[in-house]
Every structure is written in structure tokens, then in C-alpha cells.
Amino acid sequence: MQTNFTPEQLADPGIARANRILRSCVHCGFCTATCPSYQVLGDELDSPRGRIYLIKEMLESGRPADATVTKHIDRCLGCLACMTTCPSGVDYAHLVDHARAHIEKTYRRPWHERLLRGVLARVLPWPGRFRLALLAAKLARPFRRLVPDARLRAMLEMAPPRIPPVSRNDDPQVFPAEGARRKRVALMTGCAQRALNTDINDATIRLLRRLGCEVVIPEGMGCCGALTQHMGKEDAARAFAARNIRAFLAVEGLDAIVINTSGCGTTVKDYGHMFEGHQLAQEAARVAGLARDVTEVLADLGLPEGAPRGLRVAYHAACSLQHGQQIRAVPKDLLKRAGFEVVEPDDSHLCCGSAGTYNLLQPGISAELKRRKVATLEARAPDVIAAGNIGCMMQIGGGTAIPVVHTVELIDWASGGPRPPSLAAVAFAAISPE
């Protein structure tokens, strides 16, 4: 793609980076075939190629963002399926991040949108605040049909039927390995996950310890920064990230930073880019280099082969895992090795519609993507659905009666841990003893 930035514009590192990305696009349109928002809306401007044109025009002209650009950039899920498809290697992820930051700095949204985004940025990354918000939403949920705003209804519907108690396993501490220590790892406990589902971290700690890992929960760790980054709030995202960088580097002798929420993993692995040109650049790159999805670590450790469990598992590939981190086969291979029958839905490359805060900010598009994803999963007649990201689990779980669990919960169960609590009341054809 030809660009026409001035030398003065290109002196800005952000514009220079955007220019390189824009020039790598060859207009082929392959990305439109795998873009979820384009599949739902059918508008070229709601495809990666269309958004690239909008971003190019906005940045070249040096003008503030307007309502049209903002609408179409807001409709992007950030699923990154376009990057998997793109034959030219267009770095769409960092281009759309730049556009979102430009929108945040130059466009004044209507007051109610500013209020909504401000509340999300101040609540979701903090487990205590999020838990209180969920309790309030649970109380108001019976009256959700009386709420005229679709986004507020989506917030009320997000509250799970049962809000888990606080887990002390998420407090700063060290869990010793069972038997000889093979690795020393830090576990990123997340933010929203700590309020929505504490079983995931509990299962992760048990499983890692059983396989010979000393598991450290670092002091001072918090949100990875993804939730604010995706809203264009760069400074807030860097503040969260800097806090984590310091927390992780304060732990000596780490072999890996284990992340069991793939959306967080994609962000932490990108810390080097986030801090490019900043004083924490070297430290950020070190943390990014240590970051591993939990399934990558389990594959390195060598999971023992399990006996067949008579359980049909539909595996949902989270976008942040299959597109953001390019991890596709490993989770399925681990589930099969643990003794589960694994099936995949049609169009497994398409997003479920969760995408961080997308299901709250764009509830109409999100609901249609959820409907399609649930239909393709249920078509495989599974006993259980597995995923590696809490957002996907909540999104899919809100549209089906089939139990939805984290991949790690199933592997923990198969290798000696307790049955996942969400499966406690479910009867299966063949179950190995606890």
C-alpha cells in the first residue's frame, strides 16, 4: 500500500511504525474471509482491509478521529484472525492499537460512552471491585429486561449464577513442588478470572506442583493491561504492565511465567513492544521472553498418558491463543493424551464474541457471534466444552447448557486432581475413579 506521510510525521516513532505496517498491505482481501465482524455485518469498513484504509487516511491527514472511524474501529474484536490469514504478514494488531490510542486522545465520545468506558477501566482490572460489581449485577439481573440500554443489560447478564468465594491460593506465596523440583515458575493469577472462576488457578497450581514445579504467586502482581490497552488507554495499560514487570523480576530463578488466561498471555508476550523506547524496555523484553501459556509449560514437562475417560470434549480455540500466540495443536494434544476424546467445531477460527470488553461494548454483534459459536459447538454433541480463556468460557457458557471448563481443569482431573466443580452434578458414560 502506498503511503504519503511527511518527513515530519515520520519523525514520530509511532507514525513510522504505522507507516511500515500500512506499506506491507497489498489489498488482497484474504482477511475479509476470516473477519468475524465482516461476516456478521457485511460492510467493507468492518473488515481489516476497510479499517486499514480508514486508519491510513486518518493518520496521513493528521486529523482527529471522527465518529465514522471510531465506529468501525470500535467494532473490531481484535481477534487477530486476519493476521493468521494474511499472506503479507501485516501487523494489524499493533496498527489497530495505534488507531485506538489516537481515537482515545483526539475524539470526544458522547458522555454516556465516556462514563461506561471509564467505569469498565476502573472496575474490571481490580478483582475486589469487580466482585462487588458482580454482586450488584446479580441482584439487579431479574430486572434486566426493564433496562433500555443493551450494553447495561449485557453487564447484568454477565454476572454468573454463583460468584465464587475469594481463593487464598491467589495470595502472594510459594507452593513447593511435589517430589523433585523440575522448574520454578510464577503464576499470573489474573484479574477478572479471580472474581469469576477461582477453580482455574487452583487446578493450575495442583497440576504444576504434581509435575514438579515450584509455583510462586508474586507480590504486587495485577491486571496484565489488556483491558485498558484495547480501549486505547495506553498510559493505564503501561502502568499495569510496569507493575507486573517489577513483580515478576523481583522473583529470582524463574524458568517461566505461566499464564492460564490466553488473552493475558498475548498481552504479556507483547510487553517488549509495549515498552519499546521506554526506560523499562529491557526488563519488559525479559518478562515477555519468560511468558508461557500453561499448555506450553505442560507440554515441556511431559504429561503422563492417561487412560480413556469416556468423555467427549469440544475444544474451543480462543482467538488470543490460536491467532495471538499461534498455539493451536498443543491444548488438543494434551487433552487427548489425558484420555479425552477431542472434537472441534466448524469455523473454529472464528471468534465467540467475548474479546475482552467487546461483549459489553458491542452486545449486538457479540450476541450473534456467540449464537453461531454455540451452535457449531453443540453440533458436535459433546459432554463438555473446554477453552483456555475465561472470557470465552463466560461467553459460551451463557449460551449453552453444556458444561464449560478450562482445559487445565480437565487435565488436572485426569492426572489425579478432583473433578471440576462445574461437572459435579453431571453424569457421564464412563468415568475413571477420582
C-alpha positions as CSV (number, residue, x, y, z in Angstrom):
1,M,0.0,0.0,0.0
2,Q,1.4,3.4,-0.9
3,T,1.5,5.9,1.9
4,N,2.2,9.7,1.9
5,F,3.4,10.7,5.3
6,T,5.6,13.8,5.6
7,P,9.2,13.6,6.9
8,E,7.9,15.5,10.0
9,Q,5.2,12.9,10.6
10,L,7.7,10.0,10.2
11,A,9.9,11.5,12.9
12,D,7.2,10.2,15.3
13,P,8.2,6.6,16.1
14,G,4.5,5.6,16.3
15,I,3.7,7.0,12.9
16,A,6.9,5.5,11.5
17,R,5.8,2.1,12.8
18,A,2.3,2.5,11.4
19,N,3.7,3.5,8.1
20,R,5.8,0.3,7.8
21,I,2.7,-1.8,8.7
22,L,0.5,0.1,6.2
23,R,3.0,-0.3,3.4
24,S,3.1,-4.1,3.9
25,C,-0.7,-4.4,3.0
26,V,-1.3,-5.5,-0.6
27,H,-5.1,-5.0,-0.6
28,C,-5.6,-8.7,-1.4
29,G,-8.7,-9.0,0.9
30,F,-8.0,-12.5,2.2
31,C,-8.6,-11.1,5.7
32,T,-12.3,-10.4,4.9
33,A,-13.0,-14.2,4.7
34,T,-11.9,-14.7,8.3
35,C,-13.1,-11.5,10.0
36,P,-16.0,-12.1,12.4
37,S,-17.4,-8.6,12.3
38,Y,-17.3,-8.6,8.5
39,Q,-19.1,-12.0,8.5
40,V,-21.9,-10.5,10.6
41,L,-22.2,-7.0,9.2
42,G,-21.0,-7.4,5.5
43,D,-19.6,-3.9,5.5
44,E,-16.1,-3.5,3.9
45,L,-15.4,-0.8,6.5
46,D,-15.9,-3.5,9.2
47,S,-13.2,-5.7,7.7
48,P,-9.5,-5.4,8.4
49,R,-8.8,-4.1,4.9
50,G,-11.5,-1.4,5.3
51,R,-10.2,-0.4,8.7
52,I,-6.7,-0.2,7.3
53,Y,-7.9,2.3,4.7
54,L,-9.7,4.4,7.4
55,I,-6.6,4.3,9.7
56,K,-4.3,5.3,6.8
57,E,-6.5,8.3,5.9
58,M,-6.8,9.4,9.5
59,L,-3.1,9.2,10.3
60,E,-1.9,10.7,7.0
61,S,-4.1,13.7,7.3
62,G,-3.1,14.2,10.9
63,R,-6.6,14.9,11.8
64,P,-8.5,13.9,14.9
65,A,-10.6,10.8,14.8
66,D,-14.2,11.3,13.8
67,A,-17.4,9.4,14.6
68,T,-17.2,7.2,11.4
69,V,-13.6,6.0,12.1
70,T,-14.4,5.4,15.7
71,K,-17.5,3.3,15.0
72,H,-15.7,1.0,12.7
73,I,-12.5,0.6,14.8
74,D,-14.7,0.0,17.9
75,R,-16.4,-2.8,16.0
76,C,-13.1,-4.7,15.6
77,L,-12.9,-7.5,18.1
78,G,-9.1,-7.6,18.0
79,C,-9.3,-11.4,17.4
80,L,-6.3,-11.3,15.0
81,A,-7.8,-14.0,12.7
82,C,-6.8,-11.6,9.9
83,M,-3.1,-11.9,10.9
84,T,-3.3,-15.7,10.7
85,T,-4.8,-15.4,7.2
86,C,-2.7,-12.5,5.8
87,P,-0.1,-13.7,3.2
88,S,1.8,-10.5,3.6
89,G,2.4,-10.6,7.3
90,V,0.5,-7.3,8.0
91,D,0.9,-6.4,11.7
92,Y,-2.7,-5.5,12.1
93,A,-2.6,-5.9,15.9
94,H,-0.2,-3.0,16.5
95,L,-1.8,-0.9,13.8
96,V,-5.3,-1.1,15.4
97,D,-3.8,-0.5,18.8
98,H,-2.2,2.7,17.5
99,A,-5.5,3.7,16.0
100,R,-7.4,3.1,19.2
101,A,-4.9,5.2,21.1
102,H,-5.2,8.0,18.5
103,I,-9.0,7.8,18.9
104,E,-8.7,8.0,22.7
105,K,-6.6,11.1,22.5
106,T,-8.4,13.0,19.8
107,Y,-12.1,12.0,19.8
108,R,-14.6,13.1,22.4
109,R,-17.1,10.4,22.8
110,P,-20.7,11.1,23.9
111,W,-20.9,11.4,27.7
112,H,-22.6,8.1,28.3
113,E,-19.9,6.2,26.3
114,R,-17.1,8.0,28.3
115,L,-18.8,7.1,31.5
116,L,-19.2,3.4,30.5
117,R,-15.6,3.0,29.4
118,G,-14.4,4.8,32.5
119,V,-16.3,2.5,34.7
120,L,-15.0,-0.6,32.9
121,A,-11.4,0.6,33.1
122,R,-11.8,1.3,36.9
123,V,-13.6,-1.9,37.8
124,L,-12.7,-4.9,35.7
125,P,-8.9,-4.9,36.3
126,W,-9.4,-4.9,40.1
127,P,-10.7,-8.3,41.4
128,G,-12.2,-6.7,44.6
129,R,-14.1,-4.0,42.7
130,F,-15.1,-6.5,40.0
131,R,-16.5,-8.9,42.6
132,L,-18.6,-6.1,44.2
133,A,-19.9,-5.2,40.7
134,L,-20.8,-8.8,40.0
135,L,-22.8,-9.0,43.3
136,A,-24.7,-5.8,42.4
137,A,-25.3,-7.1,38.9
138,K,-26.6,-10.4,40.3
139,L,-29.1,-8.6,42.5
140,A,-30.3,-6.5,39.5
141,R,-30.3,-9.3,37.0
142,P,-34.0,-10.2,37.5
143,F,-34.9,-6.7,36.3
144,R,-32.6,-6.6,33.2
145,R,-35.5,-6.7,30.7
146,L,-36.6,-3.3,32.1
147,V,-33.2,-1.8,31.2
148,P,-33.4,0.1,27.9
149,D,-29.7,0.2,27.1
150,A,-28.4,-3.1,25.5
151,R,-24.9,-2.6,27.0
152,L,-26.2,-2.3,30.5
153,R,-28.3,-5.4,30.0
154,A,-25.2,-7.2,28.8
155,M,-23.4,-6.2,32.0
156,L,-26.2,-7.6,34.1
157,E,-26.3,-10.8,32.1
158,M,-22.5,-11.2,32.6
159,A,-23.0,-12.0,36.3
160,P,-22.6,-15.8,36.9
161,P,-25.4,-17.6,38.9
162,R,-22.8,-18.2,41.6
163,I,-19.9,-15.9,42.5
164,P,-17.0,-17.9,43.9
165,P,-15.5,-17.2,47.3
166,V,-12.1,-15.5,47.4
167,S,-9.3,-18.1,47.0
168,R,-6.4,-17.7,49.3
169,N,-4.3,-19.6,46.7
170,D,-4.2,-16.2,44.8
171,D,-2.4,-14.5,47.7
172,P,1.4,-14.0,47.4
173,Q,3.1,-17.2,48.5
174,V,5.2,-20.1,47.3
175,F,3.8,-23.6,46.6
176,P,6.6,-26.3,46.8
177,A,6.9,-28.9,44.1
178,E,5.7,-32.4,44.8
179,G,8.8,-34.6,44.6
180,A,12.0,-33.3,42.9
181,R,11.8,-29.7,41.6
182,R,12.0,-29.5,37.9
183,K,11.0,-25.9,37.3
184,R,10.5,-22.7,39.3
185,V,7.6,-20.8,37.8
186,A,5.5,-17.7,38.6
187,L,1.8,-18.0,38.0
188,M,-0.1,-14.9,36.8
189,T,-3.4,-15.1,38.7
190,G,-5.2,-12.5,36.5
191,C,-7.9,-10.0,37.5
192,A,-11.3,-10.8,36.1
193,Q,-10.6,-14.6,36.5
194,R,-10.0,-14.1,40.2
195,A,-13.6,-12.8,40.5
196,L,-15.3,-15.1,38.0
197,N,-13.7,-18.5,38.5
198,T,-11.2,-19.4,41.1
199,D,-11.2,-23.1,40.2
200,I,-8.9,-22.4,37.3
201,N,-5.9,-21.1,39.3
202,D,-6.5,-23.8,41.9
203,A,-6.3,-26.5,39.3
204,T,-3.3,-25.0,37.6
205,I,-1.3,-24.9,40.9
206,R,-2.2,-28.5,41.7
207,L,-1.2,-29.7,38.2
208,L,2.1,-27.8,38.1
209,R,3.1,-29.0,41.5
210,R,2.3,-32.6,40.7
211,L,4.5,-32.3,37.6
212,G,7.5,-31.0,39.6
213,C,7.0,-27.2,39.6
214,E,7.6,-24.9,42.4
215,V,4.9,-22.3,41.9
216,V,5.4,-18.7,43.0
217,I,2.5,-16.2,43.3
218,P,4.4,-12.9,43.2
219,E,3.7,-9.9,45.4
220,G,2.3,-6.8,43.7
221,M,1.1,-8.6,40.5
222,G,-2.2,-7.4,38.9
223,C,-4.0,-6.9,35.6
224,C,-1.9,-7.5,32.5
225,G,-3.1,-4.3,30.9
226,A,-5.1,-5.8,28.1
227,L,-8.5,-4.4,29.1
228,T,-7.3,-0.8,29.1
229,Q,-5.0,-1.3,26.1
230,H,-7.9,-2.4,23.9
231,M,-9.8,0.7,24.9
232,G,-6.9,2.9,23.7
233,K,-5.8,3.9,27.2
234,E,-2.1,3.4,26.6
235,D,-0.8,5.1,29.8
236,A,-3.1,3.0,32.0
237,A,-2.1,-0.2,30.2
238,R,1.6,0.6,30.6
239,A,1.1,1.3,34.3
240,F,-0.5,-2.1,34.8
241,A,2.3,-3.8,32.8
242,A,5.1,-1.9,34.6
243,R,3.7,-3.2,37.9
244,N,3.8,-6.7,36.7
245,I,7.2,-6.4,35.2
246,R,8.6,-5.3,38.6
247,A,6.7,-8.0,40.4
248,F,7.9,-10.8,38.2
249,L,11.6,-9.7,38.1
250,A,11.6,-9.5,41.9
251,V,11.3,-13.3,41.9
252,E,14.7,-15.0,41.5
253,G,15.4,-18.0,39.4
254,L,12.3,-18.2,37.3
255,D,12.1,-20.7,34.4
256,A,8.8,-19.4,33.2
257,I,5.9,-17.1,33.8
258,V,2.8,-19.3,33.5
259,I,-0.4,-17.7,32.2
260,N,-3.7,-19.6,32.1
261,T,-5.8,-16.9,30.5
262,S,-4.7,-16.6,26.9
263,G,-5.9,-13.0,26.5
264,C,-3.4,-12.1,29.2
265,G,-0.7,-14.3,27.7
266,T,-0.9,-12.5,24.3
267,T,-0.5,-9.1,26.1
268,V,2.4,-10.2,28.4
269,K,4.2,-11.7,25.5
270,D,3.9,-8.3,23.8
271,Y,5.4,-6.3,26.7
272,G,8.6,-5.8,24.7
273,H,6.7,-4.0,22.0
274,M,4.6,-2.1,24.5
275,F,7.7,-0.6,26.2
276,E,9.8,-0.1,23.0
277,G,11.7,3.2,23.6
278,H,10.8,3.4,27.3
279,Q,13.1,3.0,30.2
280,L,11.7,-0.4,31.1
281,A,12.2,-1.7,27.6
282,Q,14.9,-4.2,28.6
283,E,13.0,-5.5,31.6
284,A,9.8,-5.7,29.6
285,A,11.5,-7.9,27.0
286,R,12.9,-10.2,29.7
287,V,9.4,-10.7,31.1
288,A,7.9,-11.2,27.6
289,G,10.6,-13.9,26.9
290,L,9.6,-15.8,30.1
291,A,5.9,-15.7,29.5
292,R,4.3,-19.1,28.5
293,D,0.8,-20.3,28.1
294,V,0.1,-23.0,30.7
295,T,-0.3,-25.6,27.9
296,E,3.2,-24.8,26.6
297,V,4.7,-25.5,30.0
298,L,2.7,-28.7,30.4
299,A,4.0,-29.9,27.0
300,D,7.6,-29.2,28.1
301,L,7.1,-31.1,31.4
302,G,5.7,-34.2,29.6
303,L,2.2,-35.0,30.7
304,P,1.8,-38.7,31.6
305,E,-0.5,-40.6,29.3
306,G,-4.0,-41.2,30.8
307,A,-6.5,-44.0,30.3
308,P,-9.6,-43.3,28.2
309,R,-12.2,-41.4,30.2
310,G,-15.2,-41.9,28.1
311,L,-15.7,-38.1,27.8
312,R,-16.3,-36.2,24.5
313,V,-14.7,-32.8,24.7
314,A,-15.4,-30.0,22.2
315,Y,-12.4,-27.8,22.2
316,H,-12.9,-24.1,21.6
317,A,-9.7,-22.4,20.4
318,A,-9.6,-18.9,22.0
319,C,-8.6,-16.3,19.4
320,S,-5.9,-15.0,21.7
321,L,-4.3,-18.5,21.8
322,Q,-4.7,-19.6,18.2
323,H,-4.2,-16.2,16.5
324,G,-2.5,-14.1,19.1
325,Q,0.0,-16.7,20.3
326,Q,-0.2,-19.1,17.4
327,I,-0.8,-22.0,19.7
328,R,-3.2,-24.5,18.1
329,A,-2.3,-28.2,18.4
330,V,-0.8,-28.3,21.9
331,P,-4.0,-27.9,24.0
332,K,-5.8,-30.5,21.9
333,D,-2.8,-32.9,22.1
334,L,-2.7,-32.6,25.9
335,L,-6.4,-33.3,26.2
336,K,-6.1,-36.4,24.0
337,R,-3.0,-37.6,26.0
338,A,-5.0,-37.2,29.2
339,G,-7.6,-39.6,27.8
340,F,-10.3,-37.4,26.4
341,E,-12.0,-37.7,23.0
342,V,-11.5,-34.2,21.4
343,V,-13.6,-32.7,18.7
344,E,-13.6,-29.3,17.1
345,P,-16.5,-27.1,15.8
346,D,-16.8,-25.9,12.2
347,D,-15.3,-22.5,11.7
348,S,-13.1,-22.9,14.7
349,H,-11.0,-19.9,13.6
350,L,-14.0,-17.5,14.2
351,C,-14.3,-15.6,17.5
352,C,-17.0,-16.4,20.0
353,G,-17.7,-12.6,20.5
354,S,-16.2,-12.2,24.0
355,A,-13.0,-10.3,23.1
356,G,-12.3,-8.7,26.5
357,T,-14.9,-6.0,26.9
358,Y,-16.4,-6.4,23.4
359,N,-19.4,-8.3,24.7
360,L,-20.2,-5.3,26.9
361,L,-19.4,-2.5,24.4
362,Q,-20.8,-4.2,21.3
363,P,-23.5,-6.5,22.6
364,G,-25.4,-7.0,19.4
365,I,-22.5,-8.2,17.3
366,S,-21.2,-10.2,20.2
367,A,-24.5,-12.0,20.8
368,E,-24.7,-13.0,17.1
369,L,-21.2,-14.4,17.2
370,K,-22.0,-16.3,20.4
371,R,-25.1,-17.8,18.8
372,R,-23.0,-19.0,15.9
373,K,-20.2,-20.4,18.1
374,V,-22.5,-22.2,20.4
375,A,-24.4,-23.8,17.5
376,T,-21.2,-25.2,16.0
377,L,-20.0,-26.5,19.3
378,E,-23.4,-28.1,20.2
379,A,-23.5,-29.7,16.7
380,R,-20.5,-31.9,17.8
381,A,-22.7,-33.4,20.6
382,P,-20.0,-33.0,23.3
383,D,-20.3,-33.9,27.0
384,V,-18.2,-30.9,27.9
385,I,-16.7,-27.8,26.2
386,A,-13.1,-26.8,27.0
387,A,-11.4,-23.5,26.4
388,G,-8.2,-21.7,27.6
389,N,-9.6,-18.3,28.3
390,I,-12.0,-17.1,31.0
391,G,-13.7,-14.6,28.6
392,C,-14.6,-17.3,26.1
393,M,-15.8,-19.6,28.9
394,M,-18.2,-17.0,30.2
395,Q,-19.4,-16.0,26.8
396,I,-20.1,-19.6,25.6
397,G,-21.4,-20.7,29.0
398,G,-24.0,-18.0,28.8
399,G,-25.5,-19.6,25.6
400,T,-25.5,-23.4,26.3
401,A,-26.4,-25.9,29.0
402,I,-23.3,-28.0,28.2
403,P,-20.7,-27.5,31.0
404,V,-17.8,-25.2,30.0
405,V,-14.5,-25.8,31.8
406,H,-10.9,-24.7,31.4
407,T,-8.5,-27.1,29.6
408,V,-6.3,-27.2,32.7
409,E,-9.2,-28.3,34.9
410,L,-9.8,-31.4,32.7
411,I,-6.1,-32.2,32.6
412,D,-5.8,-31.8,36.4
413,W,-8.7,-34.1,36.9
414,A,-7.3,-36.8,34.5
415,S,-4.0,-36.8,36.3
416,G,-5.2,-37.2,39.9
417,G,-6.9,-34.0,40.8
418,P,-10.6,-33.6,41.8
419,R,-13.4,-33.5,39.3
420,P,-14.0,-29.9,38.2
421,P,-16.8,-28.4,40.4
422,S,-18.8,-27.3,37.3
423,L,-19.0,-31.0,36.4
424,A,-20.0,-32.3,39.9
425,A,-23.7,-32.8,39.0
426,V,-23.1,-34.3,35.5
427,A,-23.3,-38.0,34.9
428,F,-21.0,-39.4,32.2
429,A,-21.0,-42.8,30.4
430,A,-17.6,-43.8,31.7
431,I,-15.6,-42.1,34.5
432,S,-12.4,-43.2,36.0
433,P,-12.2,-43.2,39.8
434,E,-11.3,-39.9,41.5
